[in-house]
Amino acid sequence: MVNPMIGMPQGAEWLVILLIVVLVFGASKLPDLARSSGQALKIFKDETKNLKDDGDTDSAAAKTPEQLEIERRNAVQSETHNETSGEVLRERRDDTTA
């Protein structure tokens, strides 16, 4: 029977890998690297859970605040367009960036 652990690093190999990681990223960056990896994994898990639950939830509850703002602006713009009857509409911009 073939051992499934043949390709996995063992004992001293893990130490060499850890030493290379410390040399590449530096000891001060390792906590930040671990924290950001954990946050990315949490976001990935949340998104995959949302995909599984997509049919069960209300579509308005699943939308982000940015998506709701875009829909609100589009609704206001379509109402304004109907009222102006052919006038050129100009978008009002604020100082925020998208």
N, C-alpha and C positions, 0 to 999 in steps of 0.2 A: 504494500500500500504506500502511496506517495504522501510524504509529510507536507501538510499545507503551510507550514511555517518556514519552508526552505528559503524563500526570498526575503524574509523579514530580517531587519538588523537585530543583532544580539549584543548584550553587554557592552563591550568596549566600542563597538560601532556606534552606539547611541552617544557615547561620550565624544567621539570624533565629530559626529553630526552636530552636537550641541556646541562644541568649540568653534566649528565653522560658522554656525548661526551667530554666535556672540561676536566673532571677528567681523562678520559682514554687517550686522546691524548695530553693534555696540551694545554694551550692557545697559546703558540708560534708555535705549529705545525699546528694549524687550517688553517692559510692562505696557507701553503704549501699543506695541504690535499685538500683544495678547488681548488687550482690551478691545482694540478695533476688530480683531478676528472674532471675538466673542459677540460683539454687536452685529457684525455682518452675518454670523450664523443665526443669531436671534431673528434678524430681519428676514433671512431666508426661510426659517421655520414658520414665521408668521405669514409670509406670503404663500407658502405652499399650503398652510392650513386654510387661508382665505380662498385659495383655488378649490380646495375640497368642499368648503362650505358655501361656495358661490351660489349654488342653486337654492340654499336654505334661507339666505338673508335677503332683506329688502335692498334693492339696487341703490336707493338714495342713502341708506345708512353705510354702504360700502364705499361711497365716493369720498375722495379727499376734499378738504376745504378749497383747494385750488380748482378742482373740477366743478364744484358747486358755484364758485365765483365766476368761472367762465360761462357756465350755463345761465347764470343770472344776467351777466353782461349781454349775452346773445339774445336773451328774451327782451331786455330793455332796448337793445339796438333794433330788433325786429319791430317792436311797438313804435319806436321813433320813426323808423323807415315808413311804416304804414301811414303815420300821421303827416309826414312831410310831403308826401306825394311827389317824388321826383327830385327833391333837393339833395345836394351832395352833403353827406354826413361826414363829419370829421371826428376822429377819435380823440377824446380828451385824455391826455397823458399826465401822470404824476411823476414825482422824482424817484420812485422806486424802480428797481430793475427786476426783470423776470428771471 
